[in-house]
C-alpha cells in the first residue's frame, strides 16, 4: 500500500527515522523513535503504526515496550510479533474517519495524556 508523500513528510518531522513495511498483507509505518507526551516513561520509544486497522480497530499504534503514564492503560496486546519484533498496544479506538497519518498517531498518543 502506498501513502501520500505529504502525509509521510508530516510524520517524518516528529521522528528520526520512518520506514514503510508490510507483513501478512497489512501495511505498517515504523516510527523511530517517537516522542511521547510529557510525564510518560520512557520519553520516547520505537512505535509501529497500523494505519489500515486490525484486531477490530480502525488503526493501531504499537510500542516497542509498555509505556508508563498518568493514566492506567489496558494493554490488551502484549508481545505481538510483527516484523520480527515484539510489540505492545493498549486498547484505544479513534472514532474519527479519513484521518491523515499524523492525526492517527496524535489520536493514539492522546490516550497517554
ChimeraX attribute file (.defattr): number of C-alpha atoms within 10 A of each C-alpha:
attribute: neighborCount
match mode: 1-to-1
recipient: residues
	/A:1	10
	/A:2	6
	/A:3	13
	/A:4	9
	/A:5	8
	/A:6	11
	/A:7	13
	/A:8	17
	/A:9	13
	/A:10	14
	/A:11	21
	/A:12	17
	/A:13	11
	/A:14	15
	/A:15	17
	/A:16	12
	/A:17	14
	/A:18	20
	/A:19	12
	/A:20	15
	/A:21	14
	/A:22	13
	/A:23	10
	/A:24	7
	/A:25	8
	/A:26	13
	/A:27	17
	/A:28	22
	/A:29	20
	/A:30	21
	/A:31	25
	/A:32	19
	/A:33	19
	/A:34	22
	/A:35	18
	/A:36	19
	/A:37	17
	/A:38	12
	/A:39	12
	/A:40	16
	/A:41	15
	/A:42	15
	/A:43	15
	/A:44	16
	/A:45	18
	/A:46	17
	/A:47	24
	/A:48	28
	/A:49	21
	/A:50	22
	/A:51	21
	/A:52	13
	/A:53	15
	/A:54	11
	/A:55	8
	/A:56	8
	/A:57	15
	/A:58	17
	/A:59	22
	/A:60	25
	/A:61	26
	/A:62	25
	/A:63	24
	/A:64	18
	/A:65	17
	/A:66	18
	/A:67	20
	/A:68	14
	/A:69	18
	/A:70	12
	/A:71	10
	/A:72	11
	/A:73	16
	/A:74	10
	/A:75	13
	/A:76	11
	/A:77	13
	/A:78	15
	/A:79	16
	/A:80	14
	/A:81	10
	/A:82	14
	/A:83	14
	/A:84	8
	/A:85	9
	/A:86	14
	/A:87	21
	/A:88	20
	/A:89	23
	/A:90	20
	/A:91	14
	/A:92	20
	/A:93	14
	/A:94	15
	/A:95	9
	/A:96	10
	/A:97	8
	/A:98	7
	/A:99	14
	/A:100	16
	/A:101	22
	/A:102	16
	/A:103	16
	/A:104	21
	/A:105	22
	/A:106	14
	/A:107	19
	/A:108	19
	/A:109	15
	/A:110	12
	/A:111	17
	/A:112	18
	/A:113	12
